[in-house]
Amino acid sequence: MKRLFLSMIALGLFALAVTSCGSKVSEADFKALQAENATLKEQVAAVEGKSGKPVRYDLNVDTAYSIAMKGGAWLDWWNNSPKIREYTAEPPYKIGFITSWRGNPWQEVCIAEFEREVKRSTLITDYIHMDSASDVDTQIANLEGMFTMWKKGELDGIIVDPLDPMALKDTIEKIYDAGCPIMLFNDSADTTKYNCFMGNDPYSFGTLSAEWLAEQMNYKGKVFFFRGLKGYPIDEGRSGGGLDVFNKYPDIEITAIEYCDWSADKAKSKFMDMYTAHPEFDAVYSVGGQMSLAIIDAMVELGLNPGDYLHASEDQNGFLQKCLEYDITAYASAHPSINSAIAVKLMEMLLQGYPVPRMYFYPTPGFSSDEFEKYVRYDAPQGVFVFTPLSDETLNKIIR
């Protein structure tokens, strides 16, 4: 702000100089100062939340040094964030871990990632895991139960994967307002009252694969679109990103779209219905790898050559294997299950008194079929997702 104020004073002095004795100040100098002043105004407006464009930098161009010297830090990082030592607790720590549902290979690997990180910790010696079985009321009860434990001194913090961004808002806010450390992982909630959100961006999951597919289609053709679970935040992000991309291109037609709940059986059945109603199509867009694996199997059963159709989906091991087997031109966005493990490390930092980022939020990784051979795991179960540091041996144990 001080720099902006001084720049505005300088601009006024330059203007006075130009009007009173124009030969002393060049027009180029005056315009350069005008441009600098406009840039400073935009930066301040962005920091103050008055601009739709936040101040950013490009890490492919800007060095750590240049960012530090230009004041590249986000000034709103501290808004509603933990301060130094605000949540300090004496170790050893006991934390609560609430998952949204389980039974799916991704969820089971995510739980295993959490457990591995806790076992490696020298500060966290115990944890309580409660699953919510895809039921919001159950998850609210789980949160209330852990909140009661925290008030009794039996728990130091809570890590939760929110099932519903709206329905859990009041409970999460009550816990936060009471001073109980609460971190959201994997899914977000529609509130500013939490200590940290840890996850990757489901919207970029959708846009990456949809843009790839649109380009491969030369921006025209017919798409079968497979969604996940209705109302679930990850589906809203992934599918919303995909739809936003396809809606930009008038010659791309979404011929059929269905919710399949990330279920292989439902996806297979819905694909057969779609094909019966619309035998002419060019590509499949799916927000779940297990659905895509079943869709490829359905194609084979119907006598279709899966390699004749473009396919955008997820980094499920079986999907990658099938694409390589049938020479399918495809794309896989990734949803790393290690989110849970990173949340453990952030909770450790918070309870030790360190400031933690409000959002550890990163774009979705993704790769096309020319890289599938690099990522596929032939010795691991088909149902697992390949973006995990766990070994094939461990993944086999989890799935068994």
Secondary structure, DSSP 4 states (H G I P E B T S, - for coil): -HHHHHHHHHHHHHHHHHHH-GGGS-HHHHHHHHHHHHHHHHHHHHHTT-SSS-----TTTS-HHHHHHTT-S-TTTTTTPPPTTTT--PSSEEEEEEES--SSHHHHHHHHHHHHHHHH-SSEEEEEEEE-TT-HHHHHHHHHHHHHHHHTTS-SEEEE--S-TTTTHHHHHHHHHTT--EEEESS--S-S-SSEEEEE-HHHHHHHHHHHHHHHTTT-EEEEEEE-STT-HHHHHHHHHHHHHHTT-TTEEEEEEEE-TT-HHHHHHHHHHHHHH-----EEEES-HHHHHHHHHHHHHTT--GGGSEEEEE-BHHHHHHHHHHT--EEEE---TTHHHHHHHHHHHHHHT----SEEEEPPPEEEGGGHHHH--TTS-TTSBS--SS-HHHHHHHH-
